[in-house]
């Protein structure tokens, strides 16, 4: 297949996903319903949101064509077809789709090791791609057990698993990603609309994604009242038993330890220098100048996936409010260009 045929296949896949994701009788619709029984965090609404983000932002002909244009054409016509082992995370629905797309769009073969929490979603998407383009048949493999028979590796996991991957795959070309979170920088002058979009960046997918905001940087003396008020639209998270259990547990610990916090009624704002936060908890830290913010972001860059703000901060992964979980094709995880990694395998 040439690059035009591959692009056409993914455009058609996008149309097929859009048509079937809410259709309970379809293959994907069936997986959407069943996934919640394998992974309770994968609610149908969250899966549909993830699928919509993929089809609306990535699987459009113009978006794919512009993305491909940014690279040498030989990246998409490899002299040698590599079998790329991809170890996918399972923290949010379809989180490994971008790697799936990158490997196949570059003309390589993909050998997938799914997370046990995947819920059957990736396999359903793979089957749908084969329906729209059968020539991918020999390019997609899903491994049941240990990943084997590969030429290069892309692996995503926790910080501890990343260290293991670094060692285990040391003799292969590899792209290894660890755990990250996202940060929002507020000025205090945000509109209610912007704060509402920020709440989406915080609470979508229960805050489990690396692009979810888990840390707020706020000016000294920041008044949280307006933010807490607009956050209320996410109070329905308490209807999810696992989220509610996390909230009650973390709230109890904070009260017992007499630790300072703000209780929104469904989540907890806690002064904490850490970026990583537990489910239902948002850390915050005050700053007294933008220079201090810049220094903080530079110091913690290896822990940050993206920065959400309307302040013109000099950061390569700066995004607008509401866009944290709607990345562009060029918003690569950990800021590492996956197409460059794959394209240079033949050099």
Order of alpha helices (4+ residues) and beta strands (2+ residues): alpha-alpha-alpha-alpha-beta-alpha-beta-alpha-beta-beta-alpha-beta-beta-alpha-beta-alpha-alpha-beta-beta-beta-alpha-beta-beta-alpha
